[in-house]
Amino acid sequence: MLVADLDGRFLHVNDGLCEMFGLPRPAILGSEWTDLVHPDEITYGEGLARRLKNGEVSFASAEARMVRADGTNFWSNLIISLILGSDGTPACFFAQVFDITAQKQGQESRAQYASTVELVKQIATRANETDSVEEALRTAVTEVCNYLGWAAGHVLLAGVGPPGYLNSTGIWHLRDPERFSEFVETTKGIRFTPGKGLPGETFVARTPLWIPDPFAASGRLREPAGKRAGIRAAFAFPVFVQGEVAAVLEFFDYQVHPRDELLIETVTQIGTQLGHVMERFQAAEALRESEHRNRLILDTASDAFIEMDESGRVITWNRQAELSFGWAAEEVIGRVLSETIVPPEHRRAHDEGLKRFLTTGRGPILNQRIEISALRKDGQQVPVELTIWAVLMPSGWTFSAFVRDIAERVRMQEELVRLSTIDELTRLKNRRAFLETAVPQLKVARRLGHRLTLLFIDLDRMKEINDKLGHLQGDRALIDAAEVLRGTFREADLIGRVGGDEFCVLLVGTSEDAGVSAARLQEAVEKHNKEAERPFRLSLSIGSTTFDPENPLSIEQLMDRADRSMYRDKARLGGSALGI
């Protein structure tokens, strides 16, 4: 915490600020705020101070980069208030500074994870929209090179004959074709055997390989051409079809890159998606060749394959369909499809769509990929990806579909949303999620004329716990506080961790007085302290305010009022967090 005059010169600072910046108090008191922030943040900070001094805002919260005594940068969250003198004019600034570097790094990690998920999704979507295996593989090589910014990518396919022999497809993505011309020609003339060269090593390993500076040592295949091309990094990953390596994608760059575990995981998923695409093309080719061969391949496909006639009855049901939906083929063939895997709420639309196609020859969902819910035999609904096409046979129309269970993909997408809204330590809503869910509650309360209570809660003596017992115990204290809040308030109430050691509770649909709620919470804290075996005691400072529909305030304004109320409650604090 700090106090600065209106020109930004420090008047008072606490030990926490000195420790955060690695500077003694005299050194800070002899400086201005601009000496401690990153140069790129100064203009923004000046504007913020100007708005405060002009009375445009009563307090401000901002994220900014700061500079420690050793020159390293860190991210901080600042909460700044303007203090008025006895005559009502601005006197000085009061600010709290929180180190949020770890939180920022977590956000960057989640963003990177989300971008790799998007890469896998984009490659899977585009590859599935292509007309050939070659085009699908070319799409994958191009997308990976563009995403990474690497210089070259190449596809090799397993040849006909002894297993493990890989040949160049001629599919390359090259940033500088002239620079790679000799390397491409050399690769074209090699039949890579198991264990030989990067493709052969990948075939044997059956997993992605990462090789920094592959041609630094002598003895590798393509060494002279690789050195002349200036290759300093390489990695490759396999594509499996029917459990066997059907292709290897290899990539090269001019710079040495450290091993990237997230990228290794990502290309593994890409290999899986490409394997699905190759399987699908193989299944389509087999369908054209013979019905018997079609049956064999479809029964080993990773997607469910379902076929129905123009009366809507099932005529083909492969092994994966049995596994996905719980119906054995002999149980379902001959039955009306809409009575098996189509959920009740979609059956009417399914039947009407079939009739419309038979009348007009047009169907809005044919020959395109859609996501929908399907029904298992046990009554459970699962998300699936569905591709349907119609074929006019001598006996009438048949409708074929590949159906893929996408529950894992949906789960991954939901997990990304969860990571962006849930505080990982306490499992409560984070500040963003709390604000987003509180706003609709305030709108409803205003429309119905209901009053709501907001509690602002601070976990006392966190610094003492962290300093004397360690940050693991500090985390334990935050977790305990969250558990007490969950146990005290109802499931309908909104509970969130809105700061380092700060929590908010919005009481919804109750007329309970704020004082009663606070007393009930303090009783729960005392019960916890008696029963929990901890080297510290929980202590909460609680502030409150009420949402009045006749004079509505925003959630931020309510939090500010309750925060100020909490600080008045904190004035009662005494003793130590380490007392038993």
N, C-alpha and C positions, 0 to 999 in steps of 0.2 A: 504494500500500500504506500501511497505517496501523496504529498500535498505540494502543489506548485503555484507560483504566482501567475498573474494574468499574462505575463510575458514568457511563461514556460520555464522559469528558473525554479529549481527544487528548493522547497522550504523545509520539508520534513520527509523522511523515508523510514520504513521499518526494517527489521533484520531480514525479513523474507525477500525484500527487493534487493538488498545488498547481496544476499546469497544467490539470488537468481542471476544477477549480472556479474558476480564475481568481483565486486568492487567494494572497497571500504566506504563507510558512510561519508567521510569528508570529501572523498573524490566525487561522489554523486552530488552532494550538496553544493559543490563548486561548479556544477555543470547545468546545462539546459536539456530539455527533453529531446531536442534534435540530436544531441550527442549519443543517445542510446538507441535510436531507431534506425532502421535501414534507410539509406538515402532515398530509395524509391517510395517510401511511405510518408515523407515529410510534407509534400503538397497536400495529400489527403488529410494528414493530421492538422495542418494549419486550417483547412476548411472546416474540420470538425470543431476545432477550438473557436473559430469565428462564429459558427452557428450557436454554440453554447453561450458565448458572451453576448450575442445579439438576442438571446432569449427565444430562439426558434425551437429549441428542444431543452428539456430540463435535465436529461441525462442521455448518455450515448454508450452504445456497446459496439466495439469494432475489433476485427482481427487484423494484426499487423506483425511484420517481421521486426525483431529486435536484434541488437548486436551485443554480445557479451564482451568482457574485458579481453578475452583471448582472441577476439575477432570472429568467433563462430556466430552463426545466425540461429535464431529459434523463433517459432511462431508463438504469439501471445494473443490472449483475449483481454481487452481493456474495457472496464466499466467506469465511465468518467462522469462526474457530477460537478456542477457549478455551485460553489458556496457563496451565499450572499452575506454582505455585511449588515450591521444593525440598521443602516439607512436603506437597506433594500437593494443596494447596488452590488454588482459582481465583485467579490473579494479575492477568490482563489479557486483553484481546481482541486478536487479530491478524486483519486483514481485507485482502482484495484487492478492488478496485473496477474493473469493466470497463464502459466506455460502450457500450451496446447499442442506442442510439437508432436507428441505421440499420437494424439487424435488426428492431426493432419496427415501423418504418415499412414495411419490406418485408412483414412479416406482415399489417399493415393493408391494404396494397395488394393482396396476394393474397386476403385475405378479401373486399375489395370486388369484386375480379374474380370470385371464386366466387359472390358474391351476385347479380351481374349474369348469370352463367351460369345460376343457378337461376331468375332472373326469366324468361329466354328459354325455359328448359325448361318452366316453369310455364305460360307463355302458350301455348306450342306444344301442351302436353298438353291444357289446358282448351279451347283453340280447336278442336282435333281431336275433342273429345268433344261439341261442340255440334251442333245439328240444322240450322243455317243459317249463311250467310255473315254476316248481320247480328248474330247472337248471338256469333259468333267475333270480329267486330270490336269489339263492345261489351265483350267480355271483355278484349280487349287494351287498350282505352282505360282501363278501370277499373283493371286491374293496374298499368299504367304510372303513372297518377295516384296510386294508393295507395303504390307503391314510392317515388316521388319526393316525395310530399306536395304536389303541385301542385294549383292550384285548379280547373282545367278541362281537359277533353279532348274532341275532336270528330272525327267521321269524315265525309269527303266521298268520293263515288264518281264515277268518270268516267261521264258521261252518254252516251246514245245520240246519235250525230250527229258533228259535227266533233270530231276528237281534241283532248284537252286541256281540255275544258269539264268543270268539276267542280261538283257540286251537293251541298248538305247532305243527309245521310241522316236528320237528326233524332236521330242517336245522339250523345248528350252524356254526360259524367260531370261533375257540378257539385258542388263543395263548398257553394256558396251560390247556389242557383237564383235567388233574388230579385235578388241583386246582378248576376247575369249575364243577366237576362231581356231587357233591351234589346239586348244584344250578340247573344243567340241569335236574336231576331226580325230583327235587321239581317242576320245571316248567312243566315237562311232565304231572304231576298229577293234574294240575289246569286247569279248564275251566274258562277263564277270562270273567266275565260279565261286562256290561257297567259301567264304572266308577271305577272298581276294578283293582288294580294293574296298573303298567305303561301301559300295552296294553289297558286295559279297559278305563283308563283316556284319552289315545290318541284317542280311538274310539269316545268318547263323545266330546272331544275338536275339532276333525276333523282338527287338525293342529299339527305340530311338537311340542313336549314337551322336555324341558331341565331341568333335576333335579340334581343339585350338591349334592353329599353325600346323596344318597337316603335313606340309612339305618341308618343315624345318629340318627333319631328319631324312636321310636317304633311304631308299629301298621301297618306297610306296609306288604303286601303279600310278601312271600319269604324272610322275614327279617333275620331269623337265618342263612339260607344258604347263603344269600347275605353278611352278616357280616363275616362269616367264609371264604368266597371267597375273602374278602378284597375289595369289590366293593365300590368306592368312587365317581363315576360319572355315569350318565345314561342319554340317550336321546332316543326318539323314533319318528317315523313319519309314517303317514298313506299312503296307496296306494288306490286310488279311481278307481273303475270300474263302469261305468254307473252312476256316481255321488254318489256311496255308498262306504263305507270303506270295501275293500275286503281283505286287509292284513295290518299288522303292523310290521315294522322292528324296533327292539330295540337293543341298543348297551350299553356296560358297559366297565369301565376301573378302574384301581387301584388308579388313582390319581384324585384329584378334579380339574376340568377344568372350567374356567369362560365361561359364555354363549357366543357363537360365532354366531353373527347374519349372517355373510356370509355363515357359514356352515348350518344354519337353512334355508336360502334361497336356498342353493344348494340341500339339501335333499328334499326340496319341489319339485324341478325340477326332482330329481331322482324318487320321488314317482309318478310324472306325467308320466315320461317315462315308468316306470314299469307298470303303469295302462294301457298305450297304448299296451305294450307287452301282458298283460293279456287279454285285449280286443281282440287282434289279435288272440291269441290262442283260445279264446272262439269262435270267428267267424269261425275259421277253423274247430273246432269240430262241430259246428252247421251245417256247410256246409256238413260234412260227414253224419250227422243224417237225415236231410230232407231239401228239397228245400224251403219249407215254413218257417221253423225255420231260415234258412240261410237268407231269405229275411228280416225277422224281425230284426235280429241282425245286418246285414249289414247296414240297414237303420238307425241304431242308433250308428254305429261305428264312431269313431273320424277321421278315414281315409276315403278318397274316395275309393270306390271299383268299378272297371270297368271290364267288360268282353266283349270280341269280338269273333266272329266266324272266321273260316279260310279264309273267304272272306274279313275280315277286318272290318265287320260291328258290331256295338255295340248291345249287347243282354242283358246286365245288367248295370244299372247306379243307384247307391244308392243315398240316400238323401245328404250325405256329398259331393258326386260328383256334385250334383246340386248346393250346397252352394259354393263349391270351384271354379267351372268353369262357373256358370251362365246359364247353359243349363238345362231346365226341362227334366225329363226322357222321357216324351212323345215326346219332340222335337228331342231328339238325338238317341233314340233306332231305329235301322234300318239304320242309316246313317253310312257312312264310317268314322272310327275313325280318320284317318289322316286328314280329312276335318274339324274336330271339335277342338281337343285340341293339335294336333301336329303342332308346328310352321312351316311356309312355308319352312324355310331353312333345316328342318329335315325330310320333308315328303318323299322325294325320298329315303333316307336311310331307313326310316321306311318301305316303301313298298317293297324295295329290300330285307330287312331283313326278312320280312314275306315270300316272295317267296323262299328265300334260305332255311328257316326252313322247309317249306312244301316239298321242294325237297330233302333236306339232313337229316332232323330231328335234326339239330343242330342250336342253336342260341346263339350268344356271350353274350347276356344280360339276358338270362333266369336264374331264380333261384339265382339271386344275386341283391344286392341293388345298385342302381345307382342314381346319381343326374343329373337332366336335366331341361330344361325350358319347361313349358307347356303353352298353349294358352287359355285364357278365351274368353267367347263369345264376350266381349267388346273389344277384340283385345289386351288386356294387357298380357304380358308374365310374368309368376311367376316361381320362382325356386321350384322344387318339388323333393321329394325322391320317387323312383319308384322301386317296386318289382314285377316281372312278372313270372308267371309259366304257363306251358302248360299242358292240360289234353286231352287225346284222348277219345272222347265220341263216341257212336255208329253213331252219325251223322257227325263225323269229329272232327278236333281239335278245342278246345276252349282255349282262352288265357285270364287269369285272372290277375288283377293287383291291388295292394294297392298303392294308391298315396297320399302322405302327403305333404301339403304346408309347406315348410321350410323357408319361407321368414323371419320369426322372427329369426331363427337360423343364416341365412346368415347375417341379420342385426346386430346380436350380434357379429359375426365374423368381420364384417366391422367396427363395433364400436371399437373393440379391436385394429384393425389396426389404426383407426383414433386417438385413445387415445395415441398411440405410436408415432404419427407423427405431431400432432397439439398441439400448445401451448394453454393450457386450458384457460389462462387469456385473451389473445389477439385474439385467434382463427386464428393466423397466423401459417405458418409452423414453427416447432421447428428447432433447429440447425441441428439435424440429417436429417430431411426431406429436409431442404434447401440444405444441402450438396449433398444428394442423387439425388435431381432433378436438381441441377446445373451442376453436372458432365456430364450428357448426352448433355446438352446445349453447354457446352464447346467443346465436341467432334464434334458436328454438325458444330459449328462455325469454328473449325479448318479445317474440311473437305471442307467446302464451302468457306473458306477464309474470313469470316466475323469477324468484330471487335465487341466486347461486352463491355458494361460499367457496372462496379460494384460500387454501393454506399454503404459506411459503415456509419451508422447513430447512434449517441449516444444521448439519452434523457438527457439533461443537468439538473443538480441540483436535481437529484432524492433524494439524501440524505437529502437535505434541506426540500424537500416536505414531506418526510417520518418523519423526526425529528419534524417538526413544525406543520404539518397538520395531521399526522398519516398515517399508511400504507394503509388504505382504499383509501385515496386521492392519495397515490403513485400508487396504482393499477389503479385508475381512469386515472391518467396521462399516464400510459402505454397503456391503452385501447384507450384513445384519440389519442395518437401518432399512434397506429395501424390503427385507422379509417382514420386519415389524409393520411397515406401512401396508404391505399386502394383507397381513393378518388383521389389521385394524379396520381397514376400509372395505367397502363393498366392491364386488366385481364391476358394477356399473360406474363407479367413480373413476376418474382419470388420474393416474399416478405417473409422474415422470421425474427423471433425473435431469435437471435443467442447468446444472453447473458442476464443478468439481465435487463439492460436498453439499450441494443444494438440491432440494426436491420440491415439487409442487403437487398438490392434490386439489382437484376440482370436484366438489361434492355435487352430484347430479341427482335430481329427483328426491330430495330430502329437505325437510324443514328444520333439521337439527342445527342448533346454534353453534357458531364457530367455537365459542368457549367450551361447549360440551365436547365437540370433536377434538379440540386440542387436549382437554383433560383426559379423554379416553385414550388418545395417543400416548400421553405421558404415562398413564397407567400401564400401557402395553410395554413401554420402554423399561419401566421399573421391573415388570415381570420378567422381561428378557434378561435384564441384568442379574436377577436372582437365579435364573435357571441356566443361563449360558456360562460355560466355563471359558472365560476370556481374560486376558491380562489387562483389559481396559473396561471402562464402563461407557455405555452409550449415553449421550446427552444431546437433546435436540432443542434448538431455539425455534419457536413457532410464531409466525405472524399470520394475520388473516385480513381479508377484506371481503366485501359483499358486492355482487353484481346486482345493480338496481335497474330493472327494465325501463323505469321512468327516466333514468339518467344513465344510459348505457355507456360503459367504457370498453375499450379494446382489451384483449387478453394481455397485451404487453403493459397497458396502463394498470390493470388489476395486479399483475405480477410486481410492478414497481411499488404500488401501495402496500401490498402484502410484504414485500421485501423490507420496506422501511419499518413496517410494524414488527417484523421479525427482529430487526436490529434493536428495537426498543426492548423486546423480550430478552435479547442476548445480554442486555445490561445486568441482568440478575446473575449471570454466570460467575461461578467461583470454584475454587478447588482444582483438582487435577483429574484428567481422564484415566489415570493409572491407579486411582484408589479402588479398593476392593469392597 
